[in-house]
Amino acid sequence: METEPVKKVVILGGYGNFGKRIVKNLTNIEDITILIAGRNLNKSSALAANLENTSAAKLEPLVIDIFADDFKDQLAILSPYLVIHTSGPFQGQDYHVPYACIECGAHYIDLADDRRFVCDIGELDQHAKDKGVLIVSGASSVPGLSSAVVEHYQNQFSVIESIDLAIAPGNKAERGLATVEAILSYTGHRLNVFRDGRWQDVYGWMDSKVNDFGGFVGKRHLANVDVPDLELFPNRYSVSKQVSFQAGLELPILHLTMVGMAYLSKIGLVKSWAPLSKAIVGTSNAFLPFGSDQGAMEVIIKGKGNDGHAKEVKWTLYAPKGNGPYIPTLSTIILARKLLNIKSHESRNNAGAMPCVGLFELSEFKADFEALNIQFEENMTSKDKSEEA
């Protein structure tokens, strides 16, 4: 019987906020080598040393720069089976990383949250099919997990009128510089959204409101955020009226400061806040002793049920004990484990380039939710025509 070769998994940004969580989760897989990749050898080596005593996988530090002229050649020499790209922000990045993966015959997954990066990944579809590799963008909270929730409930609706999504992290949750830089890149800038049955512009981190998530999270401030879902969902789910996405900061002083910053960008006084990301993160860290380590995610689907009556589904996830930052990694982890379980000669059946939408079932998150003590609840309401009147 022919033995499968040891599969190499390169995790770009492997010691970063999300990368280190993915590395840790995959260490219980035997017969793989995880290359913890980035530009800082000390950080990569330290993470490898910290995990090696409990790891079933082989761990190796790797110094590599995705922006180096010879990046594709360096990757080809490694001959990886799978590359996981966590090195954001993805705003402004082109497709040279996934293209390099296709060229060297490696599967690719990223945690991108940039609308254009995720929504346009299909440009690489034919090239990926020709090479027999899977290229998936946006394997994160959005649109990975969010689409899994909608897919789970969509067959209960004859018509979906609106999908409203919201994420509210706890103030004490670990902050990732790349995530903050991504948000600041569109703070106060126009975002094209599907609202009132037509495409129109809103502004990033504006339209602030207070939402009650219930449970142990309660009320949180929210504002407009730009995510791939806003573009992908209206067509995929034939939404008739609205798709919205908002997020917020737990401490009102920080949230409302961001709203003020958005206004300054909207009126043209500040072109972009992104260059000040490090200073803004540093300032916000002074508030870490306040607030909580509890976060939530909410998906509300409204429309007509299969019986013709008005129907609403509200799905709410609660993340305690600072476990919120694990949630963006779970879609990637699920896909990575699937790919690593596929025999090499079967890989071509999973080829193509696509956003992370409809690639797994909501039930596939259950084991990871339980391991992290992440809870969720669903509430369904339905009204007949007499009640609607």
Residue pairs with C-beta under 8 A, 6 or more apart in sequence:
4 31
4 343
4 344
5 344
6 31
6 32
6 33
6 58
7 31
7 32
7 33
7 81
7 82
7 340
8 32
8 33
8 35
8 78
8 79
8 80
8 81
8 82
9 26
9 32
9 33
9 34
9 35
9 57
9 80
9 81
9 82
9 83
9 84
9 336
9 340
10 35
10 37
10 62
10 64
10 75
10 78
10 80
10 82
10 83
10 84
10 106
11 19
11 22
11 23
11 34
11 35
11 36
11 37
11 83
11 84
11 86
12 19
12 37
12 38
12 64
12 66
12 83
12 84
12 85
12 86
12 87
12 97
13 19
13 37
13 38
13 85
13 86
13 87
13 88
13 178
14 20
14 22
14 23
14 34
14 35
14 36
14 37
14 38
14 44
14 47
14 62
14 86
15 23
15 36
15 38
15 40
15 43
15 44
15 46
15 47
16 38
16 86
16 87
16 176
16 178
17 174
17 175
17 176
17 177
17 178
17 179
17 325
18 86
18 111
18 176
18 325
18 328
18 329
19 36
19 38
19 84
19 86
19 87
20 47
21 325
21 326
21 329
22 84
22 86
22 329
22 332
22 333
22 336
23 34
23 36
23 47
23 51
23 59
24 51
25 329
25 333
25 368
26 32
26 34
26 57
26 333
26 336
26 337
26 340
27 34
27 51
27 54
27 55
27 56
27 57
27 59
28 55
28 56
28 57
29 56
29 57
29 337
29 340
30 56
30 57
32 57
32 58
32 81
32 340
33 57
33 58
33 59
33 60
34 55
34 57
34 58
34 59
34 60
35 60
35 61
35 62
35 78
35 80
36 44
36 47
36 48
36 59
36 60
36 61
36 62
37 44
37 62
37 63
37 64
38 44
38 62
38 63
38 64
38 87
39 63
39 64
39 65
40 63
41 61
41 63
44 61
44 62
44 63
45 61
47 59
47 61
48 59
48 60
48 61
51 59
52 59
62 78
64 71
64 74
64 75
65 71
66 85
66 87
66 96
66 97
68 74
71 96
71 97
71 100
72 96
72 99
72 100
72 103
72 104
75 83
75 100
75 101
75 104
75 106
76 100
76 103
76 104
78 104
79 104
79 105
79 106
80 101
80 104
80 106
81 106
81 107
81 339
81 340
81 344
82 106
82 107
82 108
82 109
82 336
82 339
82 340
83 97
83 101
83 106
83 107
83 108
83 109
84 108
84 109
84 110
84 332
84 336
85 97
85 98
85 108
85 109
85 110
85 111
85 112
86 110
86 111
86 332
87 178
88 111
88 112
88 113
88 176
88 178
88 179
88 181
88 182
89 114
89 178
89 179
89 181
89 182
89 185
89 274
90 110
90 112
90 113
90 114
90 117
90 118
90 182
91 114
91 117
91 181
91 182
91 185
91 186
91 274
92 185
93 112
93 114
93 117
95 117
95 121
95 123
95 124
97 108
97 110
98 108
98 110
98 121
98 124
98 135
98 137
98 353
99 124
99 127
101 107
101 108
101 133
101 135
102 108
102 124
102 127
102 128
102 131
102 133
102 135
103 131
105 131
105 132
105 133
106 133
107 133
107 134
107 135
107 339
107 347
107 350
108 133
108 134
108 135
108 136
109 136
109 139
109 332
109 335
109 336
109 339
109 356
110 136
110 137
110 138
110 139
110 332
111 138
111 139
111 140
111 328
111 329
111 331
111 332
112 118
112 137
112 138
112 140
113 138
113 140
113 142
113 179
113 182
113 227
113 228
114 182
114 228
115 226
115 227
115 228
115 230
115 231
117 137
118 137
118 138
118 143
118 228
118 232
118 355
118 356
119 228
119 231
119 232
119 355
121 135
121 136
121 137
121 138
121 353
121 354
121 355
122 353
122 354
122 355
123 353
124 135
124 353
125 135
125 352
125 353
125 354
127 353
128 134
128 135
128 351
128 352
128 353
129 351
129 352
131 351
132 347
132 348
132 351
133 347
133 351
134 339
134 347
134 350
134 351
134 352
134 353
135 352
135 353
135 354
136 335
136 353
136 354
136 355
136 356
136 359
137 353
137 354
137 355
137 356
138 144
138 228
138 355
138 356
138 357
139 331
139 332
139 335
139 356
139 359
140 328
140 329
140 331
140 332
140 356
141 167
141 297
141 327
141 328
141 331
142 165
142 167
142 227
142 228
142 229
142 245
143 227
143 228
143 229
143 232
143 233
143 355
143 356
143 357
144 330
144 331
144 332
144 356
144 357
144 359
145 297
145 327
145 330
145 331
145 365
146 165
146 229
146 297
146 299
147 229
147 232
147 233
147 236
147 356
147 357
147 358
148 331
148 360
148 361
148 362
148 364
148 365
149 299
149 315
149 362
150 163
150 233
150 237
150 299
150 301
151 358
151 361
151 362
152 361
152 362
153 301
153 313
153 315
154 160
154 237
154 301
156 305
156 306
156 311
156 313
157 301
157 303
157 304
157 305
157 306
157 311
158 303
158 304
158 305
158 306
158 308
159 238
159 240
159 303
159 304
160 237
160 238
160 239
160 240
160 301
160 302
160 303
161 239
161 240
161 241
161 242
161 302
161 303
161 304
162 239
162 241
162 242
162 243
162 244
162 300
162 301
162 302
162 303
163 229
163 233
163 237
163 239
163 242
163 243
163 244
163 299
163 300
163 301
163 302
164 242
164 243
164 244
164 245
164 298
164 299
164 300
164 302
165 227
165 229
165 244
165 245
165 246
165 297
165 298
165 299
165 300
166 211
166 213
166 222
166 245
166 246
166 247
166 248
166 296
166 297
166 298
167 225
167 247
167 295
167 296
167 297
167 298
168 211
168 213
168 217
168 220
168 222
168 247
168 248
168 250
168 295
168 296
168 297
169 247
169 249
169 250
169 295
169 324
169 325
170 250
170 291
170 292
170 293
170 294
170 295
170 319
170 322
170 324
171 249
171 250
171 251
171 254
171 287
171 288
171 290
171 291
171 292
171 293
172 288
172 291
172 292
172 293
172 322
173 293
173 295
173 322
173 324
173 325
174 322
174 325
175 281
175 284
175 285
176 325
177 277
177 278
177 281
180 277
180 280
180 281
181 274
181 277
183 204
183 205
183 225
183 247
184 272
184 273
184 274
184 276
184 277
184 280
185 272
185 273
185 274
186 204
186 205
186 226
187 204
187 205
187 258
187 261
187 262
187 265
187 273
188 203
188 204
188 205
188 206
188 261
188 262
188 263
188 264
188 265
188 266
188 270
188 273
189 203
189 204
189 265
189 266
190 201
190 202
190 203
190 204
191 201
191 202
191 203
191 204
191 224
191 226
191 230
192 199
192 200
192 201
192 230
192 231
193 199
193 200
193 201
193 202
193 224
193 230
193 243
193 244
194 230
194 234
194 239
194 242
194 243
195 202
195 241
195 242
195 244
196 241
196 242
197 240
197 241
197 242
202 224
203 224
203 262
203 266
204 223
204 224
204 225
204 226
204 262
205 223
205 224
205 225
205 258
205 259
205 261
205 262
206 223
206 224
206 259
206 262
206 263
206 266
207 223
207 224
207 246
208 221
208 222
208 223
208 248
208 255
208 256
208 259
209 221
209 222
209 223
209 246
210 219
210 220
210 221
210 222
211 219
211 220
211 221
211 222
211 246
211 248
211 298
212 218
212 219
213 219
213 220
213 296
213 298
213 316
213 318
214 316
215 296
215 316
215 318
215 375
215 377
216 294
216 318
216 320
217 294
217 295
217 296
217 318
220 248
220 250
220 296
221 248
221 249
221 252
221 255
221 256
222 246
222 247
222 248
223 246
223 247
223 248
223 255
223 258
223 259
223 262
224 244
224 245
224 246
225 245
225 246
225 247
226 245
227 245
228 355
229 243
229 245
230 243
230 244
230 245
232 355
232 357
233 239
233 243
234 243
236 357
236 358
240 303
248 255
249 255
249 258
250 291
250 292
251 287
251 290
251 291
253 287
254 284
254 287
261 270
261 273
264 270
265 271
265 272
265 273
273 280
293 320
293 321
293 322
293 324
294 318
294 319
294 320
294 321
294 324
295 318
295 319
295 324
295 327
296 316
296 317
296 318
296 319
297 316
297 317
297 319
297 327
298 314
298 315
298 316
298 317
299 313
299 314
299 315
299 316
300 312
300 313
300 314
300 315
301 312
301 313
301 315
302 310
302 311
302 312
302 313
303 310
303 311
304 310
304 311
305 311
305 382
307 382
308 385
309 382
309 383
309 384
309 385
309 388
310 382
310 383
310 388
311 380
311 381
311 382
311 383
312 380
312 381
312 382
313 378
313 379
313 380
314 378
314 379
314 380
315 376
315 377
315 378
316 376
316 377
316 378
316 379
317 327
317 369
317 374
317 375
317 376
318 374
318 375
318 376
318 377
319 326
319 327
319 372
319 374
320 373
320 374
320 375
321 373
323 372
323 373
323 374
326 368
326 372
326 374
327 374
330 365
330 368
331 356
331 360
333 368
334 360
334 364
334 365
334 368
335 356
335 359
335 360
338 360
339 347
339 350
342 350
368 374
369 375
369 376
